[in-house]
Amino acid sequence: MQQPLIEIKNAAVTFTNGSGRKKQKIRALTGMNLAIGTGEIIAVVGESGCGKTTLGKMVAGIHKPTEGEVLYKGRNIWELKGKDFDDYRMGVQMVHQDSYAALNPNKTIYQSLSLPLMQHKICKNNMEAAEKLTGLLNEVGLNPPEIFLEKYPHQLSGGQRQRILLARALSMTPKLIVADEPVSMVDVSMRISLLRLMAKMKEKYQVSFLYITHDLGTARYIAADGRIVVMYLGRMIETNAIQAAIAKPLHPYFHALISAVPEANPKLRSEYAMQLPLRSLDMPNLLQLPEGCKFHPRCPWYSERCMKEEPLPHSANGGLVACHRAEEILAEREKKNSI
């Protein structure tokens, strides 16, 4: 079996809130296990505050796991040194959600994009850097590139800045790009072109993508042949091939997410995408998480066991799900739909 490009093993990330006697620990991620293969795309979905961005930053080496480890080509990223560390630093790039904040407003696009090329000695001089960046801007659809290289971030639209960020990531010839909601801050008309561009880059360069989003529609589009990871309060609660997961959601939370996506043609809606009423719309406080399954205060299918025992991920329908009653719920749904 081929070695994963990135492997997360039992990783957790804990943040400290406050100081002195009021100091509190917030567990943003817990029990994370995930492998990302070469050329694979994985969509990570969930509500705001579920730990999606923290997961992406942990993979990119911005947040250090307080438990467990993150492996790059089989080696712990926090133990890499010298050329091995440089290989990882160049091999894993990140495209941020806020394209304006991700670019220095006091530098031109050329200055921002040429700096890492010089620092990592990919280009020897300004002429080589300009030539390489011209080719990259052409690839991401910014023409004529010479004009864009001379501009400042505030002179570009949101969609143009996102293309600049993608070009900057590609300039390092990465193996993996962590895309943190890259289309959420651009016009709807621009989203499809950016998604197509990322799909094209994936095919052309065999780049893996960790695509973080709260939009199931864009997740289904960009990861049509990939996998989906559903997160809730810092936990992976379901993972599977995206088409199989959406066709038959196993976890009640994922079922509720799918039922919340509007569909213009009712005939196209899966029988599993029917409305699922939740007991509560409020997420639990991260500082006062409930016992047992963290979703049970909102789950219409909860049982006494759910209130006492937190479920561990187990195999189901070709993927993994963290729910005590997943198979029972699925069987009941299928029985109801067959009548």
Disulfide bonds with the S-S distance in Angstrom:
none
